Amino acid sequence: MTTILDKVEHEALSLPEAERAFLADRLLNSLGGNALSDIDAAWVAEAERRYAEHKAGKRHSLPASEVFAEADSLTQ
């Protein structure tokens, strides 16, 4: 990496989390294209598919406490 890029990276990583997220969003949006909107659209389509399956009785719901407990067990 270039010296200026190293400096910018170091400075950016020292920002608080919310500011890093804001900066990341600004940088990604500056790249142009529709990569993020394509990803967002794919997630919306997936959520709609899962909801339709749930309404049709093909997918069952779980209590949030079970979902969070499983997620916690995966991170430990």
C-alpha angles and dihedrals in degrees: 000000000000121000093248091049090051090051094047091048092049092048093046093050090052092059120102114268096257092052092047089052091050091049092047091052091049092049094048092048090050090062091070123210125094101271095125095042089050090053091046090050091051091052092048090051090049092049091049091049092051092047091051090051090050092050090048091053093247094114128042127212127237129212112259090239090062093047093050092045090053091047090050091051090053093055096052 
